[in-house]
Amino acid sequence: MSPRHARVLLVSFGVAAAVDLVFLAVGFTPGHLVAKPLLMPLLAAHAVVRGGPRLLVAALLCGWGGDVLLLSDADPAFLVGMASFAAGHVCYLLLFRRPDAPHRPPHVRGPSAWLGGAYVLALVVTVTLLWPDLPAGLRVPVAGYSLLLTAMAAASTRFGPVAGAGGALFLLSDTLIATGVADWPQLPRPDFWIMLTYAAAQFLLVSGVQGTLGAHAASRAAYGEMRSTTP
């Protein structure tokens, strides 16, 4: 397919996300039930047309599974949905650690280590605070999921600031969900803020991964061409 198809799919994702957010803002639940399941398939199709890695597409489709399952309020659906998102984070982690992934230059490795430490601190503080207020049956699953999510968010910085921002927003979005499960005070229309940060997170992760891999491939190709023409 042509780049035009990729743009159409991306615009369709943006329109579906905007419509879903409007439905959430006005409290129109039936519209949200229709719009939300469209988001990740459209973004995944965009990634496929752009020639994105299979792990990226798999991560998005796992997110779609979680999206659909979390439309139900039943506890079993919540646990299976969380497992689907966890599988997506595993896909992202494998993608961020693949052998041909770009390597951090030496001058950013120090700040990256500090950022990793900040993520670990955020994980420990958040789980510690949430633990007493979570339902007993969800404490261990939420803690394990939080560990995986934090690892994904920290690893996303390897693909640059855009993907890193996506990982951070994903962490924020799921933290908002966890505070709701713990019955903490919420912002007005909490589902609006959850979907806003989630849709932005997935978009930034896709953009960051595709942009970084594209630039990395172009750089390697240029280097190879230079080597081939050097006497």
Buried (B, 14 or more C-beta within 10 A) or exposed (E): EEEEBBEBBBEBBBEBBEBBBBBBEEEBEEBBEBBBBBBBBBBBBBBBBBEBBEBBBBBBBBBBBBBBBBBEEEEEBBBBBBBBBBBBBBBBBBBBEEEEBBEBEEEEEEEBEEBBEEBBEBBEEBBEEBEEEBEEEBBEBBBEBBBBBBBBBBBBBBBBEBBBBBBBBBBBBBBBBBBBBBEEEEEEBBBBBBBBBBBBBBBBBBBBBBBBBEEBEEEEEEEEEEEEEEE
